[in-house]
């Protein structure tokens, strides 16, 4: 009888636990419902609609007509659209590399300073992230202006006139300059993410390495970088997604010019949709661009890796 009573008690406790777990799941689902609705209407439905629109011909006024893969064929045959995607790739590559190198480097340097100095440095280096991209673009337009720009004037004052240049008007160079500016602006985010990962590492590891006579460079190479690799992977993904947008900063710095030497894919897509009313063509262009970004992001994440260590 005692065994039977104990078994019944255990079953009752299990049922109570299951019931409480289901209640918590229901409460969590109710709290998450508004976010699900927002994401559905703000992201999922527009993405599905954009994919459907890419197979249609529509000018925003007349009736929509299905035209298969004709829009995609036009995009691949359009040299200007392919150039725009190429320009976006260049800017994204430069911006991502700049943000990652500056961000990781700053986090490793700030980690070694005192708490008060570290707080000041973190605020100073992170402050550009708080500025809108359009504001950053306008600021650097004044700095990099050919005739009266701050940079060219400084180079002239210190006797380096041979280094003066048309930073925003020379083909090829303008893409690199925009990428550097965007990378500088995004480096603060990388710095904070990596710094947070570093301070979360166990102090015992560093104490043991000091007892073994390891230098700070060896600590960085053999302890810090391997253990914060998942954080670096996250920062890299964020930088890539941000860098491929390249609309605000390009529009405010060059407007896609002179001519079209800095017209990136987002600018081209907006031009096709809202200037020429070719919404189906613009949708197809955005689908192709999104697929390219997803592939590049997957390759980079695979290359960086994200091994997890237990300590």
Secondary structure as GFF3:
##gff-version 3
##sequence-region A 1 311
A	DSSP	alpha_helix	2	39	.	.	.	ID=ss1
A	DSSP	pi_helix	40	44	.	.	.	ID=ss2
A	DSSP	alpha_helix	45	53	.	.	.	ID=ss3
A	DSSP	beta_strand	56	57	.	.	.	ID=ss4
A	DSSP	beta_strand	65	66	.	.	.	ID=ss5
A	DSSP	alpha_helix	70	77	.	.	.	ID=ss6
A	DSSP	alpha_helix	79	110	.	.	.	ID=ss7
A	DSSP	alpha_helix	115	126	.	.	.	ID=ss8
A	DSSP	three_ten_helix	127	130	.	.	.	ID=ss9
A	DSSP	alpha_helix	133	143	.	.	.	ID=ss10
A	DSSP	alpha_helix	150	157	.	.	.	ID=ss11
A	DSSP	three_ten_helix	161	163	.	.	.	ID=ss12
A	DSSP	alpha_helix	173	199	.	.	.	ID=ss13
A	DSSP	alpha_helix	203	211	.	.	.	ID=ss14
A	DSSP	alpha_helix	216	219	.	.	.	ID=ss15
A	DSSP	pi_helix	220	224	.	.	.	ID=ss16
A	DSSP	alpha_helix	225	227	.	.	.	ID=ss17
A	DSSP	alpha_helix	229	243	.	.	.	ID=ss18
A	DSSP	alpha_helix	248	253	.	.	.	ID=ss19
A	DSSP	alpha_helix	265	270	.	.	.	ID=ss20
A	DSSP	pi_helix	271	275	.	.	.	ID=ss21
A	DSSP	alpha_helix	279	304	.	.	.	ID=ss22
###
